[in-house]
Amino acid sequence: MSKPAPIRATLRPLDLAQHLFEVGLVFPAEALAKGGVAALPAWTPGSYLVRDYARFVDRVRWVDGPQERALEKLDKQRWALPASRGDLTVRYRVYGNDLTVRTNHMDATHAQIIPAATFLYLEGQLDRPITVHFEGFPTTWKVASPLPLKQGAYQARDFDTLVDSPFELGAFKSRSFKAGSTTFQLAFTGAHNGDEARITEATRKIVEAAGAIFGGFPFQRYLFLFTFAPGLRGGLEHRDCTSLISDSHAFDRQEGYHALHQLVAHEFFHAWNVKRLHDPALGPFDYSRENPTKMLWFHEGLTSYMEHVIVLRAGVVPWNHTAKELARCWSEQVQRPGRLEQSLEESSWDTWIRLYKPHEFSPNSTVSYYDKGELVGWLMDAALREGSRGRAGLAELFALLWQRHGERGLTDADVRAAFRELSGREPGPFWDAYISGRAELDADLLRRAFGLGLEAQAPWQGLSQEEQRDTVSLQRARSWTGLVLASNGPVVQNVIPGSPAAVAGLSFGMEILAVDGWRTKTAAEVQRGLAQPGPAGLAHILATDRSRVFEVDVPVIENPERSYRLVPDQAANAVQRSAYEASYGQPWPASPGKRGKRR
């Protein structure tokens, strides 16, 4: 059977300064003998939110001889195509001025083309090949793409492949290296204060550390797209490529490199976990609507943990930085009120309507499958190491799943079976507690497996010796009402359920005008006023709600919040130390010093 004729796409700039370009599509006659429907995706894989890309598209026309005629629009993202005896040309305008890894951005310096936001597809014909050609762009610009180039056009074997293949056009800088038989290319776009040679070398080490887990790479060529812009950060995985955006000014500190290296490791690990090894719900896709799955805790959350494993094994991020990152995440998650309300499976399923569309009450009713999933991945690594006496961890679980399931799809039952085989334990209790359930995270599992302790510190324990001797400073640090204020003024951002502020009736959006008779104009002034009475005291508040002023007394109690730090137990036995070294590829860490209270 002969291959179907391809759809031929051509992109032309209309006005780079105005971020406008034109897409021309030539549909072959065989595709439209009876007419058809052209549609634009509503979302892009890897970013689980309906983004309605059609809002950036207008002037959708088909060419009828010397004239252009408007196509009938069927709904927000679909157009009717007439029956045609010959090839049918459709043209439309696209606006691209949103520099993220999931949206188009074009200006006088470069063009980032996200295929899901750019190309119409024929309903019922997603398997038809597409070729992409660029014309009219500055002659000094180059093109970076994971797609092969043949006869002046980039070749996608089907629409799914095209969607997974972003384009970068511009005068970017290029680097490359080889790992095994695979070629890795890097394209750097945008000014920044980083060392590209260092970034390239770190990427090589990350690639090799990740590939070692799976015994090599499932591709012959892979592309890293690095884009730099002030204040931005993000990444989006693709099958043979990843898009990364980093803050231009991040690299005057070592932490800037560490953050970028973690991002590289996260997105590259997705080349296996989610792009090839995935829940069947995540491909083939329905681009017109949500594609829900309960397994984003596995695909994203465990990848967030594995990024730490990979950068440690690669030697590009030190343990003390990773320890701080894990402890910070732990501190946030064990005190997030939503941990008692939503499970990881529920967070995964509802990501389309909740994670990417948060509201004021979201911290109190939801968890992130990224952040809590990262910690559950840590606990799963510990459970595997403990059950196997240090022989197997999360990296080995991924290797086993890859060996057995490869690109054939992956179910929750498959993950459970691998956990059972490697740990020698039934997976039910772990899943019931942390994945389908809402149990508190058990730090003792980390101690038993790795000899790592999480030490709790109250806010006042972090004060300097001088501040601890000062009764006012100590009293303020010990005070708490459960009121969370916005960063831009004395406006209530959140109220912790069950807290004194909640019991007193304070709520989202209210403005605190005064505390104990003192006018408050900033969040800091409110917090200072609330802390003034000290624990067991009472703060008198003047507030406004929808322009109506009222007064309320708020009790002040001792601050229940704690921060945590990760401390190696120097009494850890040989099995614990060996398990640590096996998971992280690092020698047993030295103690950071004096210990506090262990959770």
Secondary structure, DSSP 8 states (H G I E B T S, - for coil): ------EEEEEEEEEGGGTEEEEEEEE-GGG-TT-EEEE--SSBTTB-S---GGGGEEEEEEEETTEEEE-EE-SSSEEEE---SS-EEEEEEEE-B--STTS-EE-SSEEEE-GGGT--EETT-TTS-EEEEE-SS-TT-EEE-SS-EETTEEEESSHHHHHT--EEEES-EEEEEEETTEEEEEEEES--SS-HHHHHHHHHHHHHHHHHHHTS-S-SEEEEEEEE-TT--EEEE-SSEEEEEE-TTGGGSHHHHHHHHHHHHHHHHTTTBTTTB--GGGSS--TTS----S-HIIIIIHHHHHHHHHHHHHTSS-HHHHHHHHHHHHHHHTT-GGGGT--HHHHHHTTTTTTTS--TTHHHH---TTHHHHHHHHHHHHHHHHHTTTS--HHHHHHHHHHHHTTS---HHHHHHHHHHHHSS-SHHHHHHHTSS-----THHHHHHH-EEEEEE-GGGGS-HHHHH-HHHHHHHHEE--EEE-TTSSBEEEE-TTSHHHHTT--TT-EEEEETTEE--SHHHHHHHHHTT-TT-EEEEEEEETTEEEEEEEE-EE----EEEEEE-TT--HHHHHHHHHHHSS------S---EE-
